[in-house]
Every structure is written in C-alpha cells, then in structure tokens.
Amino acid sequence: MRLIDEVRRRGKAAILPVLCTSAIVYFGYYLIYGGQGLYAYARLRQQVEIAQNVVKSTAAARDRLAQRIALLQPDHIDPDMLSELARRDLNLAQPDDLVIFFYGRASNGPAAAKFH
C-alpha cells in the first residue's frame, strides 16, 4: 500500500512538468517546421528573392524595348533603327556587307538572322 501511495503522490507532482514540457515541445516543433514556421519563412524569402530578380530582369527588358520603340516614333525615325529593321525583316544587305546565314535557328526562314 505504501508503494502505491508513493507512486500516486509522485505521479500527481509530475503531471504539471510533463504537460509543460509537452507543450514546449509541441509549440517548438511547429515554430520550426509548421506551415508558418522558420523553414516556411526561409522558403518564402527565397521565393521573394527569385521574384524580385525576375522583376528586375523584366523591367530591364521593358526599358530596352521602350528605347527601341522611342527610336521608331512617326515624327522622328532613327535611320540606324530603320536600317536594322529593313535588313532583318526584308533580308536586305549593302553590297559591302558580310552576310552570315544561320540555318534552322531563326523563325523567319533559313536566311534570317536576329539582331540584338
């Protein structure tokens, strides 16, 4: 009888520390591995960084296109841009130009080359 009473007494005394330890372990686990935990936060930061890089590269491409479009305004056409477009779209060349053909790489035909 004495042994059973001692186990009951110590068991009652151990309930609170066991529950507190269990709560700490539970919340600690979800703090690290949960849907809004530290690993999820790190993944989201990485995705944000990738998206910011995409935005920067897209903005740079947009700026390059805006510059090219500005050169083709109806009231002021840049002669170099007009020459570049005519050569590319109409497959034209000057008599002293060196022409290099890229077969199978361009979408406008076998003799079309891309200008950048």
C-alpha positions in Angstrom: 0.0 0.0 0.0 2.7 2.3 0.8 4.4 1.9 -2.6 1.1 2.6 -4.4 0.5 5.8 -2.3 4.1 7.0 -3.1 3.6 6.4 -6.9 0.3 8.3 -6.8 1.9 11.2 -4.9 4.9 11.5 -7.2 2.7 11.0 -10.3 0.5 13.9 -9.3 3.6 16.0 -8.8 5.0 15.1 -12.2 1.8 15.9 -14.2 2.4 19.6 -14.4 6.1 19.4 -15.6 5.2 16.7 -18.1 2.4 18.8 -19.5 4.6 21.9 -19.7 7.4 20.0 -21.4 4.9 18.5 -23.9 3.5 22.0 -24.7 7.0 23.4 -25.2 8.0 20.5 -27.5 4.7 20.9 -29.4 5.0 24.6 -30.0 8.7 24.4 -30.6 8.2 21.8 -33.3 5.6 24.0 -35.1 7.7 27.1 -34.6 10.4 25.4 -36.7 8.5 23.0 -39.0 5.0 24.4 -39.1 3.2 25.9 -42.1 4.2 29.4 -40.9 7.4 28.3 -39.1 11.1 29.1 -39.7 11.5 26.8 -42.6 8.4 28.1 -44.4 9.7 31.7 -43.7 13.1 30.8 -45.3 11.3 29.3 -48.4 9.1 32.4 -48.8 12.2 34.7 -48.5 13.9 32.7 -51.2 10.8 32.8 -53.4 10.6 36.6 -52.9 14.2 37.0 -53.9 13.7 35.0 -57.1 10.6 37.0 -57.9 12.5 40.3 -57.3 15.2 39.1 -59.7 12.5 38.3 -62.3 11.0 41.7 -61.9 14.4 43.4 -62.3 15.2 41.5 -65.5 11.7 42.1 -66.9 12.0 45.8 -66.1 15.4 45.9 -67.9 13.9 44.2 -70.9 11.0 46.5 -70.9 13.3 49.5 -70.8 15.3 48.2 -73.7 12.1 47.7 -75.7 10.9 51.2 -74.7 14.2 52.7 -76.1 13.8 50.8 -79.3 10.2 51.9 -79.7 11.2 55.5 -79.0 13.5 55.3 -81.9 10.6 54.4 -84.2 8.2 57.3 -83.4 6.5 58.6 -86.6 7.7 62.1 -86.1 11.3 61.0 -85.6 12.6 57.7 -87.0 16.2 56.9 -86.2 18.0 56.0 -89.5 20.0 53.2 -87.9 16.9 51.6 -86.4 15.2 51.8 -89.8 18.2 50.2 -91.5 18.3 47.4 -88.9 14.6 46.6 -89.3 14.8 46.7 -93.1 17.8 44.4 -93.1 16.2 42.0 -90.7 12.6 41.9 -92.0 13.3 42.2 -95.7 16.6 40.3 -95.7 18.4 43.2 -97.3 22.1 43.9 -97.2 24.5 46.5 -98.6 26.9 45.5 -101.3 29.9 45.6 -99.0 28.2 43.7 -96.1 29.3 40.3 -95.0 26.3 38.1 -94.6 26.3 35.0 -92.4 23.4 32.5 -92.8 22.1 30.6 -89.7 20.2 27.6 -90.9 17.4 26.2 -88.7 17.9 28.8 -85.9 15.7 31.7 -87.0 11.9 31.7 -87.2 11.7 33.9 -90.4 13.3 31.3 -92.6 16.8 29.9 -93.2 18.5 33.1 -94.1 17.0 35.3 -91.4 19.3 36.4 -88.5 18.3 38.0 -85.2 19.7 41.4 -84.4 20.1 42.4 -80.7 
